[in-house]
Amino acid sequence: MDENRNKPDQPVKNKLGLYVTPHNNNMGKQPNSPRTVGYCHNQKHHGALSVKMIKQHQCLGKQCPFLEKNEEHPYWKARAEVKEKKKEAEKAKKAELDAIFNTNKPAAT
């Protein structure tokens, strides 16, 4: 039997390997399950996160170790697609600039 089950204030190891203390969350309005993009495991304000909350808290910019992504949410797929498009556009721009500057160089003899 799990010995932490009867001790609600004892830290428990989560999926990320972080120890969190399960207690009443104080994050205010929690998003409902279809809007849950991720979960915060910070002891001060753990709970479900919406896209708006992740942007407000700047979780991604800070590379927060307490953020656990809900990989099933379409937000992460859309975000990955945008990143991929940016990479492709950057490669195309670089190739275009290389073509411009390489054609104007005199051939080395």
N, C-alpha and C positions, 0 to 999 in steps of 0.2 A: 504494500500500500504506500502511496506517496505521502511522505511525512509533511510536506509543505501544504497539503490540501487543507488541513485544519488550522493553518497559521496564515491568515490573510495578509499580515504585514511582513512576511518573510520574502526576501528577493527570490525571483524565479528566473531561470535562464530561458530567454526567448530564442527564436529561430536564428537571430543574428549573433548569438553567443553573448548578448548583453544581459546583465542581470537587472531586472525591473521589479519594482514593488507594486503588486496589484492593489490599487485603491480607487476610491471614487475619482473619476476624472473630472477635471475642472476646466475643460476647454470651451465650455459654453454650448452653443448649438452644434450638434454633431450631424454630419451628413448622413442621409439614409444610405442603405447598402448599394443601390445603383450608382450613387454619386461618390462612393468611397474609392479614392484613387490610391490611397496608401494609409499607413498607420504610423503614428508617432509613438516611440517607446521611451521618450524622455519622462523621467519620474515626475517632473513638475507639471506636465500637461500632456499626458499620453491619451491616445484615442484615435478615432478615425479622422482622415483628412480628405477634404475636397480639393479640387484644382485651385479654387480661390484661396483656401487656407495654405496650400503649399506655396503659392506665389506670395501671399502675405508674409509668411514666416521665412521665405527665401530658403527653403530646405535644400533645393537643388543647387543653388548658387553657393551655399555654405558647405555643400557635400556632407550634409548632416548624417552621422552614423546611426542616429535613432530612427531614421526614415526606413520603413519597410514598404516597398512598392507592391501594389496589388496588380500584378502582371496581367491579370485577366481584363482589366479595365481598358477600353479603347484609347484612352488618353495616351498611354505609353506607346502604343503602336503608331498613333498619329505623330507623336513627338519624334519617334525614330525615323519615320518617313521624312519629316521636315529636315532633320539632321542630315539624312542621306542626300536629299535634294541640294542642301547647302554645300555638301562636299563635292557633289557632281558639278555644281555651278562654279565652285572655286577651281576645280581641275580644268574645266573648259576655259575659264578665264586665263588661267596660267598657260595652257596650251596655246591660246590665241596670242598672248603676249610673247611667248617664246617664238612663235611663228613670225611675228612682226619684227622682233629684234634680231632673229637669226637670219632673215632674208636680207637685211640691210648691212650685215657684216661682210667685209671683203674676205675672199677665200685666202687662207694662209698658205703660202708656198714655201 
